[in-house]
């Protein structure tokens, strides 16, 4: 009798399954007591919340979604860095009940029966007051008595009081700190890092677009990802087989229609908007936005799927893009950074961004020459130097006219070549406003000489219409060309001080100054509507020479900058 009784006692101890959720013994470590070993494989569930931060007394909806049916679970919220339970849960619907863990009332949400289920939803209320800075949700899930996962980490929520205190204390400091403290401290040591400008630290400067990937352990197939960048809508990272968008696995952190940063999963199909994918097996999602910088970190067990591979490789080209959102909808990206080579994301290293192709550099150089030099000189001559070399003609035309036509023709030809080079390479409209401005400049540049060919004679009574239209079209074309240059320089700018747009700003001021000086000189030496003073023409020639020398200095600086662009 003794042996069977002993055997029966052992069996009873092993099969304590607690199908009604009475699992007080599991409160501390969240581990079931019915035997077996916790699974080390990818957890088949995710924990999500409807908020990324909290304030005193706020109520937050928490969802536990599984890809497989399960019998039991436990969900808790704990203060980060300790085992202290925080807040209280409320049940929503059937299948759940509340539990007092570690002396805190209703501090855990557990199953109320052993019936199979796929998802659980509950609400969590933050403490009405306290000094808790950050909390993190954790869950254990039981599929059967031998298969379960223990204390899987979910979203981390920061107290808004902590965020505001952090912001006010950092305002007196000259350094910038991202809301999630994402930094480049372990780049090349524990994680792969890709940033623009190269080797920048998002924890120090806001002008840093940064992504990283890290394997927490060689025995775990998950990757810990980080994203940070200044944006009004979203930042995103992608994994690709090549350096061209299409067939790419993408994660996006962006504002939804409520102004909350959300993590989303997409698949790029080329020039069309990317298609959404289920978020999948993702946990430890942490998002934030501070001082215009969006930051995001998460762990993913999802295989990376591209056209070439579906999780069978860890070598990809890295892409980083950012842009705007409209009502929570992702808009076309403003700028893209692509790695210069395919990267093994399981091998810690620093990644360089793609060197701009020579064809794009040639496009930029031709546009600068057209609208900083030849175009500007041609306009100045037509406007103010019609008295230049008066009486001298070439091919039956005055010198000023021949010079004007030659310079403007060079501008149109160079603009056309630059336009063809850019679109033959890009084959799309990526780049925000820049390609749109470039197309408008191209249209007006072709319209100008076409209208000039069909103009009426100098003494025709309708000639004034052409003269005004010609001048207005030239002015609009010049303004659009300058705007296109500014937006183009911003696309290729890689230095932290953004010196190239500043140089272009200096050139605009220089050009405006000389147009004003030319106009003043003309008005001071004009009688009865015509220039009669040869001394005035000589002064204008001197001003033109000075303008040309300064013009060349600005142009060379920008051409060198484009040549040095990575």
PyMOL commands that set and color helices and strands:
alter all, ss='L'
color gray80, all
select helices_A, chain A and resi 2-14+24-26+160-170+358-384+399-426+433-453+463-492+499-524+534-564
alter helices_A, ss='H'
color red, helices_A
select strands_A, chain A and resi 45-49+53-54+59-70+72-79+88-91+96-101+104-111+117-125+134-144+147-159+192-196+209-214+223-230+234-240+248-255+261-268+275-277+282-290+293-300+315-326+329-338+343-344+350-351+393-394+397-398+526-527+530-531
alter strands_A, ss='S'
color yellow, strands_A
deselect
rebuild
show_as cartoon
